[in-house]
Amino acid sequence: MSSRVTSSAERPHRNAHPGAPDPEIVTSPATALEPEAWAGGSRALLARRLALAIPSLAAAGGLAWLADRAYPAGASPLAWTILILFALVMGWQAFVACQYVYGLVAALLGDRAKSVLERRSESALRPAAGGGRTAAVVAIHAEDAVAVFARLRVMARSLADAQAQNIDIFVLSDTRDGAIAAVEEHEFARIQAWAEADPALPRIRYRRRTENTGRKAGNIGEFCRSYGADYAYMIVLDADSLMTGAAMTRLVRLMDESPRAGLIQTVSYAAGRDTLFARIQQFAVRLYAPLALRCLETWQGPEGSYWGHNAILRIEAFAENAQLPVLPGRAPLGGEILCHDIVEGALMVRAGWEVRLLPEMGGTWEEMPTNLIDLLGRERRWCQGNLQHLRVLPWAGLHAASRWHLAVGILAYGMLPLWIAFLGLASWQAARTGDLGLLAYGLTGHGAAAHALAALSLAVLALPKVLSLGHVLVSPERRASFGGARSLLASAALEQVVWVFLWPVLTLFTAGAVVSTFLGRVVRWETQDRDDRQVSWAEAFRLQADAVVVGALIVFALVWAGNAWLGLWLAPLALALLASPAQSVWTSRADLGRAARARGLFLTADDTAQAPELVELAQIRGLPAAPVLIRTAPLEPAIWLAADEA
């Protein structure tokens, strides 16, 4: 075991000039993609994409047509504006709903809809002897070093149990604060002393840059230049990532067997946090993400996206093709690319490498913001990073799928100001005319067109959650992972109530972030607080005063309008904004989260069938252990056990 503490500055990127990257990086790997390398060939891939695009466009067009028939705009500029806004925001919702329908169909098709890589991943085999060496790299910047090295202990032990002798662990620090760096070095010394007692443990190395040029992307790039010649692959992990040794060895085996694959992305679910807010979000992601992920994997094929962590990369392909330029212009839209991972994935696809997704592999986790305040802060950072991609979209040579990945991130944020505009203008129109009109999605209208609009609107809004819930309920195994049907239904109902109050706050805040980004406000990318953190009343009121003010203005406007139906219709929105500080305070309490778990609410597979790695991490960190509420046998093929059996 050895360490290498350095202070060398990051060398400038080869493409660090304004504008698009150099044309020279648009090269194909030695094992260039052949038509048969894509599942079913390019025609089948096109058919899969059209199967999503055509229904989405048809549903969006149907909503717009019915809205015009039910509420003709005539010559009114206000009515035309509302109609256009309604068509845009509901068209986006139609696309979201169609993804879940598509994902359900793909899930029902089973292996017929899966890629060859995913079917191959279901066998739990170790890397072949003589395969490429791998570095599991953890990039950190002023993190809680005790927590980071606790996760490293768990992963090192899991790698030893999986007999992974060709995987080393690297801690890549960008910390500049001397006191925090001293804690990192102390924890590294401790883990070295611990590892010396067991020769089966992997080699753990640590290095620190004092100049964090390029942020995380520069940190990873410097590693590739310094150590890339010694390794074939790298598994990129965030400071809050956790991955089993069996999952890592499986990824290495898949890369050995897939010479065209430049990157394989896994899905990491949030786990390990106990605040009520975190538990609700962990439950919601586990429940609603699988169908969307199945849709994503099915239509994107080998032209996937990179999410920046819990993925394995071929170092040669990444180092040669994923170097990032500095965007032209000033921040926030110019300068260093903040959400760099999706751009790196697009550049690898452009160079001819496959970027694949494994949506159901298991054995990988991350953590999430534990309260509403921290979530809003993360959304502010992600908003600026995604809007920067407006400068990336025109780059030459990007594949259509990569442009769509970038566009989806932009549109997801861009739709939120449109929602605010639609709600505001439609409410103004309702106050003037006494008719809720499109604000009620046709529910209060008369005639066949209004009734059809109401039915289609409700279907579009409800399908993602209804289909996800049904997908779990029909499977005894999936039901058990959420604690059974009764626990699942009660938790889903409560989550929906929470979402009704959370959506207005998130929408208002993020819409403001979009506007402020275009007005030139630059966000500071600071270290996230990853532990359970209770928000104080003072902090909540200080940071959410704008939401309270907007809620009060809505109440005043509704009283002034004197329309009882309008007041009842918008009351949840106004109440959610007025109560946003209370939401932050109450849902940030860990005791309420643990009480909900004890009563069988918001359970996930990490409660009902805990992975040994999560249990060990809680023990090392001295956290309250989550009781195994249902059974200890894993619900899905347990890769940490399958590796031992192999």
N, C-alpha and C positions, 0 to 999 in steps of 0.2 A: 504494500500500500504506500502511496506517495501523494504528496500535495505539491501544487505549483502555484504559489501566490505571486501574481505579476501586477505590474502597474503600467504595462505598455498601452499606449493609446491605440484606439481603433484606426486602422488605415482607411483612407477614403474609399468609398465604393467605386468599383470600376465604372459604374454608370452614374456617378454622382454629378450629374449635370442637368439643367432644366430640360424638361421635355420627356419624350418616351425613351425607353431603354434602347441600347445599341441593337441594331439589326443582327449583330453577330450572335446574340444569345438565342435567336430563333433557329435552333438546330435540333435535329432529331437524335435520339439515343442510338447507339449501335444496333440495338434491337428495336428497329422502328416498328411503329404500329402497323399491323396488317389488318385487312378488313375482317378476317375471322377472329381477330383478337377481341373485338367488341361483341358483347352478348347478342347473338343473332345477326350480327353485321350492322352496317350503318343504316340500312333500310328499316330493320326492326327497331333500331334506336329512334329513328325519325318517327316511326309509327307510335312508339311509346310516348314521345313528346307531344305528338298531335292528339293523342288520346287524353292528354291533360289540357292542352291549349284550346281545342275546339269546344269542349263543354264549358270551359271557363268563359270564353268569349260569348258563347250562346247564352249562358246564364246572365252575364253582364248586359248583353244586348237586350235580353228579355226584360230585365228589370228597368232599363232605360225606356224601352218601348211602352211597357205597362204604366210607368210613371207618367209619361207624356199623355197616354190615353186617359188615365184616371184624373190627372190634374193638368190639363193643357195650359201652357204658359201664356198663350195669346201674345199680346204685344208688351207685356209687362217685363221690364228689365230685371226686376227683383225675382219674379217667378222663373224666368229663364236661368238666372244665376243659381237659384235653389235647385232647379231641375238638373243642371249640369253638375253641381256639387254632389247631389244625390247619386247621379249616375256614376261618378268617379269613386266615391267612398263605398257604395254598395257593389260596384263592379269589382273593387279590390276584395271585399268580403266574399263575393262569389268565387273568386280565384282561391281564396283560403278554404272555402267549403269544398270546392272541387278537389283540392289536394287530399282532403280526408276521405272523400268518396273513392278517389283513385287509390289511396293507401289501403283502404279496406279491401278493395278488389284485389290489389296486389298481394295482400296478406292471405286472402282466401285462395289465391292461385298457388301459394306455397313455393316450392322449389322452382316451378316454372317461371316465376317472376324474379328469382334470385340470380345474381351473377355467379359465374364459375368460381370466382374468388371467394364469395361468401359461402357457397356450398362446400368448398374445400376447407374453409376456416372451421367448420363444425367438427373436424377431426382434431383431437387434442394431441398433436405430435410435437416432440421437441425438434429444435433445429438439427439438420443433418450434420454429421461430423465433418469438420473442415469448412463449414459455412462461414459467412462473413461475421466478423466481430462487430459488436454493437455497443454504442455508448448511450446510456439513459441520462439525458442532460436536464437539469433542473435550473432554470434561469430565475434568479431572485434579485430584488432591489429593495433594500431596507425593509425586509420582511421580519416576522417573528422567527428568529433563528431556531429557537427551541422547538417550535411547532414544525418547521421545515425539516429539521434533522430527526424529529420523531417519526415523520412519514418515511424518511430515508431508512430508518431502522426497520420499519415494517416491510418496506419493499426489498431491502437487502435480505431479510430473513425469508421472505417469500421467494426470492430468486434462488436462495440456497436450497429451499425445499423443492423447487422445480429443477434443481441440478443444472442451472443455467451458468455454465462456466465461461461463456463467451460474451457476457454482458458486464460492462463496467458502469459505475455511477459517477457522474460529474456534477458538482455544484458550481454554477457559473454566476458569480456575484458581480453585480453592478453597484454595490453599496458604496457610497462616498462618505457617509457619516462614520467617523472613526470609532465611536462608542458601539454602534451597531455592528461594525465590521469586527470589533474585538469579540463580541458575543458569538459571531459566526465562527471565528477561528477557535474559540473555546469549545463550541459545540462540535466542530470538526475534530479537534483533538480527543474529545470524549468518544465520538463514534469510532475513531481509529483504535483507541484503546479497547473498546468493546469488540470490534471486529477481529482484533488480533487473537482473541481466544478461540475463534472458529475459522479454520482455513477454508471451509466451504463457502464462506460469505464472499460476495463479489468485492472487487477493488473499488474503493471510494476515493475520489479525488476532488480537490477544491482549488479554484483559482478566482482571483478578484481583479477586476479592472478598476482603475481609479478615474478613468475618463470613459463615461458610458455613452460614447458616440453611437447614434443610431438606436438607442434604447434596447429593447429586447432583440429586435432584428439584428442590430449591430453586434450584440452579445453572442447570438447564435452564429453569425457570420464569422466573428473572430475565432470561435471554437472550430469552425470548419477549416479555416486557414491554418490554425495551429495544430490541430489533432486529426483533421479529416483523413490524412494519409494512413492513419493507423486503424481506421474503422470503415466498414462498408455502410453501416446504417446508424442512425441516431433516433432514439425515441425521445421526443420533445415533451417535457412535462412542465406545468406551471408550479408555482410555489405551493398551491393548494391541491395539486394532483396526487392521486394515489392509484397505483396499478399493481395488480398481482404479478408475481413472477411467471405464472403460467400464461397470463395474457401477453406478457412481453415475449416469452419464448414462442408463443403461437404467431405473433406478428413477425418475428424474425424468420420463422419457417415459411410463412407466406411470402415474404420478400425473396427468400432464397428460391422459391418455386415460381416466382412471377417476375421474370427479368424485365418486363415492360413496365412494371409498377414503380413509379417514382415516389409515391406517397400513399399510405393507407391510413385513413382517419377512422378512429373509433368514436363511439358515443360514451361520454362520461356523464353520469347522473349525479346531481347534487345529493350529498348525504352528510350526516355527522353533526348537523346543527340542531339546536333545541328550541330556539325562540318560536313563538306561535307563527310569526310571519314566515320563518324559514321552513317550518314543518308544512305549512299550507302550500308553499311554493314547491317544495320537494315532492309533495303528493301530486300537485297539479301537473308537474313536468312528467312524472312517471306515468300518469294517466293519459295525458293528451299528446305526448310527443311521439309514441311509437308509430301511429298511423302516418303522421306527417313525415317521419324519417323513412318509413317504408316507401312512401311516394317519392321522396327525394332520391333515394338510392335507385329506384326503378327507372325514373326518367333520365337521370344524369349519366348513368353508365360510367364509362371511364373518364368522363370530364367533370369530376367532382370538385368540391371546394375544400379548403384547408381552414380549420378553426383555431390553429395556433398551439394546440397542446393535445396530449393523449393521442399522439399519432406517431407512426414510424416513417422516416424519410430515408431515401437513398442519398447518401451524402454527396456523391459525385454529381447526381442529377440536380440536387438542390443548390450546391455551390456554384455550378456552372451556369444555371439558368434562372435562379430566383433572386439575383442581386437587384436591389431596389434603387431607383433614381430618387433625387429630390424633386418634388413637384414644383412646377413653375409658380411664381407669385408668392404672396405673403400668406402667412397663417391667418385664419384657420383652414382655408381651403388649399393653401400651398404649403411648401416646406416638407419636413419629414412625414412619411406616410405612417399614420398612427395605427389604423387597423390594417396591418401589413400582411397578416396571414392569408387572407383571401386573395390578395394580389400575388403573393408568392405561389399559391396554388394555381392561379390563372397563368402565370408565367411558365410553370412546369408543364401544364397542359399545352400551352402554345409551342413549347419546344418538343412536343411529341411524347411526353411521358404520361402514363395513366395515373390519375388521382382517384382513388377508390374510397368508398365508405362501407364500413361494417356496422350496420345499425343495431345488431342484436348480439354482439360478441360477449359482452359482460366483462366483469373484472376490472372496470375502470371507474373512478369517481373523481369528483371535484367538490369544491365548496361554493357557496353563493352568499350574497349579501344577506345579513340576518335581520335587517329591518328596512322599513320603507325609505328612510333618509339615505342610507347607503345605496339602496337600489337606484334611487333617483340620481345620485351622484354618478353611478356607473352608466346609467342611461345617457347622462349628459356627455360623458367621454365618448361612448360608443356613437352617439349622434354625430359629433364632429368627425370622428374617424370614418363613418360611413358616407357622410356628405363629401368628404375629400375624394371619394371614388368617382365623383363627377369628372374629375381631371384624368382618371384612369380609363374610363369607358372608351374614349376615342383612340386608345393606343392601337397601333397597327398589329395585325396578326392574331389578336385574341380570338378564341373560339366563341361561337354564339352562346354556348352554355355558360362560359365564364362571364361573358357580358351580362347574361341574365342573372347569375349569382350576384354580381355587383349591383345590378339594377334593383333586385329585390330588396337588398339592404337599404338602398336609397329611398325606394318607394315606401318601405315600411315606416320610415320616419317622415317622409314627405306627406303621407296621407293624414297625419295627425293635425297639422294646421288646417287641412281641408275639412276635417271633422268639426273643428271648432267653428270654422266659417259657416258650415252647413247648419249646425245647431243654432248658432246665433241668428243668422238670417231667416231660417225657417221659423224660429220663435218670434222674431219681429213680425213676419208675415202673419203668423197665427194670431198674434195680439191685435193686428190691424183688421183681420177678416173674421175672427172668431172661429175659424176652421183650422184644425191642426194640420191638415193636408199631408204633405210628404214627411213632415216631422213625425207622424204616427205610422209611417211606412204603409199607408193604405188601410190601417185597421179601423179608422173612423169614416172611411169613404163609402160611397154607394155605387152600385153597378158592378158588372162583371169584371171590368178592368181593375177596379180598386180591390175587389175581393181576391183576384189572382195576384195582384201586387202584394197584398198582405201575406198571402200564403207563401209566395216565393221569398219575400223578405224574411219572414220568420224561419223558413227552412234554411236560408243562407246563414242566418245568424246562429241558429241552433245546431246545425249539422255537425260542426267539429266536435262539440262536447257530447252530443247524443250518440254519434257513431263511435267515439272513443269509449264511452261508457258501455255501450252495447257490445263492443269488441271484447271488453273484459268480462262482462256478465255471462257471455255464452261459454266461457272456458272455466271449468272448475279450478284449474291450476292458476289461471290469472286472477280469478276471484280470491283465491286463498292468499295470493301475494299481497292483497290489499286488506286482509283480515276478514274476508267473507263478504257476502252480498250486503248484509245489513250495515256493516261498517263502511263499505264502499259507498252505498247510496247516501247514508247520512253525511259522510265526508264530502261527497260531491255536491250535495245540496248546500252545505255550509260554505264550501269553496265558492259556489256561484253567488251566494249572498255577499261574501267578501269581495268578489270580483266586481259586483255592481257598485260597491263603494270605492274600490281601488281604481277602476278604469278612468273615472273623471280626473282623478288626481294625476295619474300617469300621463293621460292625454294632455292635460293642461300644461304640465311641467315640460314634457318632451316637445310639444308644439312650440313652447317658448324657447326651448333649446335650439330648435330648427331655425327659428326667426333670428335669434341672437347670433347663431353661427354665420348666417348670411349677412348680418350687420357687422361682422368682424370680431366678435368676442372670442378669445382664445381660451380654451379650458386648460386647466392644469392637471396633468396626469400624475396623481399621487398614489402612494401605496395604499391598497385597500385594507380595511379593518376586517379580518376574516373570522374573528371569534364572535361568539354570542355577545351582543352589545345592547344594553337597554338604553333607549333614547329618553332623555329628560324632557320635561314639559317646556323648559326654557329653550332647549335646542329645537324642539318641534315647532314652537311658535315662531322662533326666529327664522327658521329656514322655510316654513310653509305659510308665512303671513300672507303671501300673494294669493294662495288658494283660498284662504279664509276671506280675504277682501272680495275676490271674485264671487264666492258663494254668497256673501252678503249683498253684493250688487244684484245678483240673480234674484234673490228673495225680494229686494226692493222693487225690481222691475216687474216681477210677477204680481206683487201687491198693487202696483200702479196700473198694470194692464187689466186687472180685475176679471180675468178669465179663469174660472174655477177648473175647467178641464186641463187648460194649459198648466196651471199651477200644480195639479196632481201629477201630470205627466212628467214635469221637470223637477218635482220635489226630491226624488232620489239623487239627482245630479247636484242640486244645491246643497242638500244635506251632506253628501259625500265631501264636498269641498269645505264646508264649514267644519266638519268633523275630522279633517285630514290630520291635524296635530294629534288628536286623540287616537286615530288609527296608528300613527307612528309609535306612540307611547305604549298603548296596550298590546299591540301585536309584537313589540320588541321584547316582551317578557318571556324569559325561558321557563319560568315556573308554569305559565299558562300552556306553553308548548308541551312540557312534560305531562301536565295534567290531561291534555287532550290525548296524548299517546296512551296514557294509562286507561283512558275510557274508550280506547279502540278507535280514535278519530285520526284521520290523516296518516294512516299507516301505509308503508311501502314495503317492498321486498327486503329493504335494509332493516326493517323492524321484525318482520315475520320469518325471515330466513337469513340471518345475518352472516355475512362473510367473515371468516376468521380474521382477515386483515383489518376490518373495521373494529372488531372487538379488541384486537391487540393495540390498535392505535389509541382507542379510548383508554385502555389500561396504562399505556406508556405516558399519556398526557394527563392522567388522573382525572378524566372527565367522567360524569355520571354515565354508567353503562346502561345502554338501552336493553330492557328485558326482551328476551325472545318470546313474543306473545303467542305465536301459533305453533311453530315447530322449528327444529334446528336443521332439518334436511333442506338443502337448497331446492328452489322451485324450478330453476332452469339448469341445463347441464353445467355443473360446477367446474369451471376450468381449473380451479386450484386443486380439486380432487382428481379430475380426469388426468391431469398431468402426472400425478403420483401413480395412478393405475397404469398409465402408459409406460 
